[in-house]
Amino acid sequence: MLVYPHINPIAISIGPFLGVGPLRVHWYGIMYLVGFTTAWLLARYRARRPGSTWNGLDIDDLIFYCAIGVIVGGRTGWCIFYGHDVLAENWLNAFRIWDGGMSFHGGLAGVVVAAFLFARAKGKHAVDVFDFLAPLPGIGLMAGRLGNFINGELWGKPTNLPWAFGVPNAQGVLIGRHPSQLYEAVLEGLLLFVIMWTFTAKPRPRLAPSALFMIVYGFARFTVEWVRLPDADIGYLAGNWLTMGMLLTMPMIVIGAIMMVYAYRRNAVSGNLAPVKS
C-alpha cells in the first residue's frame, strides 16, 4: 500500500497585505490554466497546417469562448448533479471552484453552447468547430484529474492491489483505495489525447472527430466508474453499482456511435481544411 503524499492544495500563498488576507493560488486552478494553455498551443499548431481554414485570431477567440463555457458549465453541472450537500451548507459555496467540484458533463454542455455561439459569430459550421475542438482537451482533462488527486478527492473503492493508496476513514484508519483520479488522468486524459490527436492528423468526414471523442471518453469514464466511489450524498442509483457518472456517460457512448455511423455514411467534407484545387 502506497502512502498518500498529502500535497498542500495551495501552491502559492502571498501576503497578507494591508490587513487583507493572503493571495492564494490553488493547484486545482493551476491545472485549469495548464489545460487552457495547452489547448491554445495545440490549436495554434493545428491552425498552421497547410490548407487550414483557421487563423490565430480564431484560435484566441475560440479558447476564450470555451474557457467561459467550461467554467460556467462545469460548475453548474456539478451543482446540479453532485453538490447538493455542499450547497445545503451555504449556497455561496457554488462559487468556490478552487475547492474542486467541476462536472465534466456540465463542462461539455458549456463548451457545446460556447462553440455554437463562436460558430455563429465567425460564420463557421458548428460541427466543424466541434471537430476542431475534439483533440484539444485531453491534456487539460489529465491535469484536472491530477488536481483531484492533489485535493485528495474522488477516491476509488477499497482494494489490496500494491498500488493502492492509504486513505484514512472517519476513524483515522488507513484504508487502501484505488487511485481512481490517476486512472482517469491516464484514460480520460492522456489516452484520449493520443487517440484523438492521431485520428485527426488526417482529414476525416465531418462529425467523425466529435463522434470519436464521445465514444472514447465515454468508455474511459464508464470503465473507471466501476472502481470509483459514488458521491456520498448521492450513492449508487441502482443495484449497488450504477453511479451518476455511469448514467451521464452511457448516452455519450450510444450517441457517439450513432454519430460515427452517420458521419461515414454521409462522408461530408470537413470545413476545417480548404478544398484541394485540381
Buried (B, 14 or more C-beta within 10 A) or exposed (E): BEEBEEEEBBBEEEEEEEEEEEEBBBBBBBBBEBBBBBBBBBBBEBBEEEEBBBEEEBBEEBBBBBBBBBBBBBBBBBBEBBBEEBBEEEEEBBEEBBEBBBBBBBBBBBBBBBBBBBBEEBEBBBBBBBBBBBBBBBBBBBBBBBBBBBBBBBBBBBBEEEEBBEBEEEEEEBBBBBBBBBBBBBBBBBBBBEBBBEBBEEEBBBBBBBBBBBBBBBBBBBBBBEBBBBBEEBEEEEEEEBBBBBBBBBEBBEBBBEBBEBBBEEEBEBBBBEEEEE
